[in-house]
């Protein structure tokens, strides 16, 4: 189940379509049926979250708050967690997207807002699944997974191979 909270009325984003995208991404990483919360916010709210959780006093495009530690995932098995308990709902974590920042980035890439948000969803779902991009080897793996997931949802991947995100 994808829990959506849209605090950006008037953005033009189809939250049902975004929830369906997250479900497809979860299926692609071996987490079909797992749950994620998705919150769409404005820059002001994102700035507060970024300051509180990362110590950075400016908005960012997306924040991921995984429930499981990265070592709880076996990446050789397409990020399927070790010993999952399917008896109860499996909540992977929270994704928060700043629609304002995403809109600016979409304009920079000359891409539709929905596509930029899809890119951010791919990125954050992979973070929820234990991936990171802080060191070059991890970044290469994560970027390969981003491209794979983009292809799986039929999204073109026009972005630079080694983006700093």
Residue pairs with C-beta under 8 A, 6 or more apart in sequence:
1 35
1 89
2 19
2 22
2 23
2 35
2 36
2 37
2 38
3 35
3 36
3 37
3 38
4 15
4 18
4 19
4 37
4 38
4 39
4 40
5 37
5 38
5 39
5 40
6 13
6 15
6 39
6 40
7 39
7 40
7 41
7 42
7 45
8 40
8 41
8 42
8 99
11 40
11 99
11 103
11 113
12 113
13 40
13 99
13 113
13 114
13 117
14 114
15 38
15 40
17 114
18 38
18 40
18 114
18 117
18 118
18 121
19 38
21 118
21 121
21 153
22 36
22 38
22 95
22 121
22 125
23 32
24 152
24 153
25 121
25 122
25 125
25 149
25 152
25 153
26 32
26 33
26 34
26 36
26 92
26 125
28 78
28 148
28 149
28 152
28 153
29 78
29 79
29 80
29 125
29 126
29 129
29 145
29 149
30 77
30 78
30 79
30 80
31 79
31 80
31 81
31 90
31 92
31 129
33 86
33 90
34 90
34 91
34 92
35 89
35 90
35 91
35 92
36 91
36 92
36 93
36 94
36 95
36 125
36 128
37 91
37 93
37 94
37 95
38 94
38 95
38 96
38 97
38 121
39 94
39 95
39 96
39 97
40 96
40 97
40 99
41 49
41 96
41 97
41 98
41 99
42 98
42 99
42 100
43 59
43 98
43 100
43 101
44 59
45 98
46 59
46 60
46 63
46 96
46 98
46 100
46 101
47 57
47 58
47 59
49 63
49 96
50 56
50 57
50 58
50 59
50 60
50 63
51 57
53 63
53 65
54 60
54 63
59 98
59 100
59 101
60 98
60 101
61 97
61 98
61 101
61 102
61 105
61 120
61 165
62 95
62 96
62 97
62 98
62 102
62 120
62 121
62 123
62 124
63 95
63 96
63 124
64 93
64 94
64 95
64 123
64 124
64 127
64 128
65 93
65 94
65 95
65 96
66 92
66 93
66 127
66 128
66 129
66 130
67 91
67 92
67 93
67 128
68 81
68 92
68 93
68 130
69 130
70 130
70 131
70 132
71 130
72 81
72 82
72 130
73 79
73 80
73 81
73 82
73 129
73 130
74 80
74 81
74 82
75 130
75 131
75 141
79 126
79 129
79 130
79 131
79 145
84 90
92 128
92 129
93 128
95 121
95 124
95 125
95 128
97 117
97 120
97 121
97 124
99 113
99 117
102 113
102 116
102 117
102 120
103 113
103 116
105 116
106 112
106 113
106 115
106 116
109 116
109 158
109 159
111 158
115 155
115 156
118 150
118 153
118 155
119 146
119 150
119 155
119 159
122 146
122 149
122 150
122 153
122 155
123 146
123 165
125 149
126 142
126 145
126 146
126 149
131 138
131 141
131 142
131 145
132 138
132 142
133 139
133 142
133 143
133 165
139 162
143 161
143 162
143 163
146 157
147 157
150 156
150 157
151 157
